Amino acid sequence: MPKFSVIISVYNKGDFIQKTLQSVLAQSVQEYEIIVVNDASTDHSEAQILAMPQDKITYHAFQENKGAAATRNKGLELATGDYIALLDGDDLWDPAYLSEINQLIHNFPDHQVFATAITIEEHDGKRPSQYSFSNPENKEQLSLNYFEASYKNTLLTSSSTVIKKTVFDTVGTYDETIKSGQDTDLWIRIGMHYPIAFSTKSYALYTYAPVSLYKSIGSVKHRPTFVAYEAAEKENASLKKFIDLNRFSLAIRAKLWNEPKEAQFFIDRIDPANLSKKQVKLLHAPAFMIKLLFGVKRLLEKLGIRLGVY
């Protein structure tokens, strides 16, 4: 039985999947199996996957497109390892990624969820992801509260997270009714039950893709509503702030996508105390102003000037 089950979800990743698989095969730790689930790709993904060495790969292909949640759930069903290592079909691991996860498992024996920092590649270059935890002693490994550490960017991603398989018995699997953002919904359930053993060094790369599922879905109707967590928010201030920041992002997107009712749904559930003054002003700005500001933001990014949302 392998220690790690590496679950790779694929939908039209033919230009990336071989590099992703190569980054797993190059790991210094070899105690793993690779489970690739192809969500009815219409490009050359399958040919690229089958061209790779198959001795460590279990391949499953859906005949109909079922979405990222169903794809990852099928991977969980096929997994035989004690730990689930998530990886998207266009992202990359450093050769020492699983070695660092092993070190986290050794150093934090009471933990069940492990992650490393991630580097984000965009059209204008690479940058380290920014988090909201403090680390005055510059420790390389920390035990963190997921919500408190994720106000800027999520501590957990679908390419830098390893989860003990038994955790899913407690929190459940991916919600297949959510087309985009099902990972955020899972992270919330994990954060409500488990601390995160985290490496502050980046061992994963989120690669730039001009077209992605998140970018292609132009409606907040296909994203989480967070209604299921409203009762828990009343007892958990860090959970409430984390979800309010996500509501803010969704409300802004709803305005950009001409969905005023959906925008108001999220606005009504936000405690303004959890937002910055700039965020509150932006939240209540008219849609045309938000579109104008985002147009300026994109123009500045092309010129090499990056502005943060928060």
Secondary structure as GFF3:
##gff-version 3
##sequence-region A 1 310
A	DSSP	beta_strand	4	10	.	.	.	ID=ss1
A	DSSP	alpha_helix	17	25	.	.	.	ID=ss2
A	DSSP	beta_strand	32	38	.	.	.	ID=ss3
A	DSSP	alpha_helix	45	50	.	.	.	ID=ss4
A	DSSP	beta_strand	57	61	.	.	.	ID=ss5
A	DSSP	alpha_helix	68	78	.	.	.	ID=ss6
A	DSSP	beta_strand	83	88	.	.	.	ID=ss7
A	DSSP	beta_strand	92	93	.	.	.	ID=ss8
A	DSSP	alpha_helix	97	107	.	.	.	ID=ss9
A	DSSP	beta_strand	113	122	.	.	.	ID=ss10
A	DSSP	beta_strand	125	128	.	.	.	ID=ss11
A	DSSP	beta_strand	141	144	.	.	.	ID=ss12
A	DSSP	alpha_helix	146	149	.	.	.	ID=ss13
A	DSSP	beta_strand	161	164	.	.	.	ID=ss14
A	DSSP	alpha_helix	167	171	.	.	.	ID=ss15
A	DSSP	alpha_helix	182	191	.	.	.	ID=ss16
A	DSSP	beta_strand	196	206	.	.	.	ID=ss17
A	DSSP	alpha_helix	213	216	.	.	.	ID=ss18
A	DSSP	three_ten_helix	220	222	.	.	.	ID=ss19
A	DSSP	three_ten_helix	227	229	.	.	.	ID=ss20
A	DSSP	alpha_helix	230	233	.	.	.	ID=ss21
A	DSSP	alpha_helix	237	256	.	.	.	ID=ss22
A	DSSP	alpha_helix	260	267	.	.	.	ID=ss23
A	DSSP	three_ten_helix	272	274	.	.	.	ID=ss24
A	DSSP	alpha_helix	277	283	.	.	.	ID=ss25
A	DSSP	alpha_helix	287	302	.	.	.	ID=ss26
###
